[in-house]
Amino acid sequence: MIKYTVGFAISEDRRWVVLIEKKRPFWQAGKLNGVGGHIEENESPLDCMIREFKEEAGVLIKKWDLFATITDDKTWMVHFFKSMISQKLMNSCESKTDEQIIQVSLKDKLPSNVLSN
């Protein structure tokens, strides 16, 4: 079973959220999603979330709250996390790879390319 994490860093005033514009896999290309990735062997979901956010957004956030886990019971499992962060930390988020772009978006005015399903 392949396991993943997805995290949503939300500003303390609950107005802003950090999202990532994906370039792959093809079905996510050009869409916005939470930051996350594949859980490595012998890695906990929380440790994966901390590592992935640091790698992809350049910010170390240690406090993540698990709010949902979804699985198809056979091939994949996704752990969803959220973290409330300061505006200063939010402003420090930046893209760390050429394969994706970090965006800080107003939560109430999300762009039309947010990944659904």
C-alpha positions, 0 to 999 in steps of 0.5 A: 500500500502506498501512503501519502500525506497532505498538509494545509498550513493556515494563517492564525487569522484563518484567512490564508492557506499555503497551496502548491501548484502541481506539475505532476502527476499528469492528472494533477498538473496545473491544479492546486493542492495541499503540500505533502508527498509519499511516506518513506519506509519506516517514516511516520505520517507526521515525520513525512508531513514535517519533511515534505513541507520543509522540502517543498515550501522551505519552512520547518513546521513541527506542529501538525494536527491530523484531521482525516485519513482516507484509504481505498483499503488496497492500494493507497492511504492519505493522511491529511494534516493542518497547521495554524501558522503565523503570517511571518512563517506564511510569508516565508514559504517559497517554492523549493523545486521547479516541479511545483509552485508554492502559493499563499491564497486567500482561503475565502477566494480560492482560485478555480484550479484547486484540486477536487477529487 
